[in-house]
């Protein structure tokens, strides 16, 4: 089994992993993050996300702030809108952190986790 090196992915420490997992441990935030992953590099505006997910603007703003705090999403102003995107590098770093020592450090049948690009 090939290991994922820090040259490929940013390293994630335990406190950062805990923050990211805590952010994802809420149903609406998880849905928001998944919607951004599905949207890909083009991202989504809060209006589109709110309509897709049926989330009130104030709740969506709160959830996006929590996801941004742990580095799982980023935002970029575009005209009068903000475009939110999933931080795929941070997501991959979290997956790598969780699976770094799987199978007691031995190769396992699961193989390496997929790495999104």
C-alpha positions in Angstrom: 0.0 0.0 0.0 1.3 3.4 -0.9 1.1 6.0 1.8 0.0 9.5 1.2 2.8 11.8 1.9 2.7 15.3 3.3 4.3 16.4 0.0 1.0 15.6 -1.7 -1.4 16.7 1.1 -1.2 19.3 3.8 -0.5 17.8 7.2 -3.3 17.8 9.7 -2.7 17.8 13.4 -5.2 16.3 16.0 -6.7 19.6 17.1 -7.4 20.5 13.4 -8.9 17.1 12.8 -11.2 17.5 15.8 -12.4 20.9 14.7 -13.1 19.6 11.2 -15.0 16.5 12.5 -16.9 18.6 14.9 -18.0 20.9 12.1 -19.2 18.0 10.0 -21.0 16.4 13.0 -24.1 18.4 12.3 -26.6 17.3 9.7 -27.2 20.6 7.9 -23.5 21.5 7.9 -22.7 18.0 6.4 -25.3 18.6 3.7 -23.8 22.1 3.0 -20.3 20.6 2.7 -21.4 17.8 0.5 -23.3 20.2 -1.8 -20.1 22.2 -2.2 -18.0 19.1 -2.9 -20.6 18.1 -5.6 -20.5 21.6 -7.0 -16.7 21.3 -7.6 -14.4 24.2 -8.3 -17.2 26.4 -9.5 -18.6 26.6 -6.0 -22.0 27.9 -5.1 -23.6 31.1 -3.8 -25.4 31.1 -0.5 -28.7 31.8 -2.4 -28.3 28.7 -4.6 -27.2 26.5 -1.6 -30.2 27.8 0.5 -32.6 27.0 -2.3 -31.1 23.5 -3.0 -31.0 22.5 0.7 -34.0 24.4 2.1 -31.9 26.2 4.7 -32.8 29.6 5.9 -30.2 32.3 5.1 -29.3 33.0 8.7 -28.8 29.3 9.5 -26.8 28.8 6.2 -24.5 31.7 7.2 -23.9 30.2 10.6 -23.0 26.8 9.0 -20.7 28.3 6.4 -18.9 30.2 9.1 -18.3 27.0 11.1 -17.1 25.1 8.0 -14.8 28.1 7.1 -13.4 28.2 10.7 -12.0 24.7 10.4 -10.8 25.3 6.8 -13.2 23.0 5.0 -14.7 25.8 2.9 -13.5 29.1 1.5 -15.2 32.0 0.0 -14.4 34.5 -2.7 -16.3 37.7 -3.6 -17.6 37.7 -7.2 -19.4 40.9 -7.9 -22.2 41.3 -5.3 -22.1 37.6 -4.4 -19.8 35.4 -2.4 -18.9 32.1 -4.0 -18.2 29.3 -1.5 -16.1 26.3 -2.4 -15.1 23.1 -0.6 -11.5 23.1 0.3 -10.7 19.7 -1.3 -7.1 19.8 0.0 -8.3 20.1 3.6 -10.9 17.4 3.0 -8.2 15.1 1.6 -5.9 15.9 4.6 -8.7 14.9 7.0 -9.2 11.6 5.2 -5.5 11.0 5.2 -5.3 11.8 8.9 -8.1 9.3 9.6 -6.6 6.5 7.6 -2.9 7.2 8.2 -2.4 4.3 10.6 -5.2 1.9 9.4 -4.6 -1.8 9.7 -1.9 -1.2 12.3 0.3 0.3 9.7 0.1 -2.7 7.5 -1.3 -2.8 3.9 -5.0 -3.5 4.0 -7.6 -4.5 1.4 -9.1 -1.1 1.4 -6.2 0.5 -0.3 -5.4 4.2 -0.1 -8.2 6.6 0.3 -9.3 8.3 -2.9 -7.8 11.8 -3.4 -10.0 14.3 -5.0 -8.4 16.9 -7.2 
